Amino acid sequence: MTALARPTHGRMIGGVCAGLARRFGTSATTMRVIFLVSCLLPGPQFLLYIALWLLLPSEDKARTAAW
């Protein structure tokens, strides 16, 4: 597994789904479909997406911050 970071390539909006897909070894399309289906359920999915967008570092920033 790779570190949890938003990739610079292959992102659609914020790169959160692409970053989660890389972390868990699935395709970005699968993760996006899972997110869209989860939006049909009650809960704070959009707030969680925005929070991850703000909290997850971008891939290029994560590389420079690593030791």
C-alpha positions as CSV (number, residue, x, y, z in Angstrom):
1,M,0.0,0.0,0.0
2,T,1.1,3.5,-0.7
3,A,0.8,6.6,1.4
4,L,-2.5,8.4,1.5
5,A,-2.1,11.5,-0.7
6,R,-4.0,13.1,-3.5
7,P,-2.3,12.3,-6.9
8,T,-1.3,15.1,-9.2
9,H,-2.4,13.1,-12.3
10,G,-5.7,11.2,-12.7
11,R,-7.8,13.4,-10.4
12,M,-11.2,14.6,-11.4
13,I,-12.3,17.2,-8.8
14,G,-10.0,17.1,-5.8
15,G,-8.2,13.8,-6.2
16,V,-9.7,12.3,-3.1
17,C,-11.3,9.2,-4.8
18,A,-8.1,8.7,-6.8
19,G,-5.9,8.9,-3.7
20,L,-8.2,6.5,-1.8
21,A,-8.2,4.1,-4.8
22,R,-4.4,4.0,-4.9
23,R,-4.2,3.5,-1.1
24,F,-6.6,0.5,-1.1
25,G,-5.5,-1.0,-4.5
26,T,-8.7,-0.4,-6.5
27,S,-9.4,1.6,-9.6
28,A,-10.3,5.2,-9.3
29,T,-13.5,4.6,-11.3
30,T,-14.6,2.0,-8.7
31,M,-14.0,4.3,-5.9
32,R,-15.9,7.1,-7.6
33,V,-18.9,4.7,-8.2
34,I,-18.8,3.7,-4.5
35,F,-18.8,7.4,-3.5
36,L,-21.7,8.2,-5.9
37,V,-23.8,5.2,-4.6
38,S,-23.0,6.2,-1.0
39,C,-24.5,9.6,-1.7
40,L,-27.9,7.9,-2.0
41,L,-27.6,6.9,1.7
42,P,-28.2,9.5,4.4
43,G,-25.0,10.8,6.0
44,P,-22.2,13.4,5.7
45,Q,-20.5,12.1,2.5
46,F,-20.0,15.5,1.0
47,L,-18.6,16.9,4.2
48,L,-16.2,14.0,4.5
49,Y,-15.1,14.5,0.9
50,I,-14.4,18.2,1.5
51,A,-12.6,17.4,4.8
52,L,-10.4,14.9,3.0
53,W,-9.8,17.3,0.2
54,L,-8.5,19.9,2.7
55,L,-6.6,17.5,5.0
56,L,-4.9,15.1,2.5
57,P,-1.6,16.5,1.1
58,S,-1.1,16.7,-2.6
59,E,1.3,14.0,-4.0
60,D,4.0,16.5,-4.8
61,K,3.9,18.1,-1.4
62,A,3.9,14.7,0.3
63,R,7.1,13.7,-1.6
64,T,8.9,16.8,-0.5
65,A,7.8,16.4,3.1
66,A,9.0,12.8,3.4
67,W,12.4,12.1,4.9
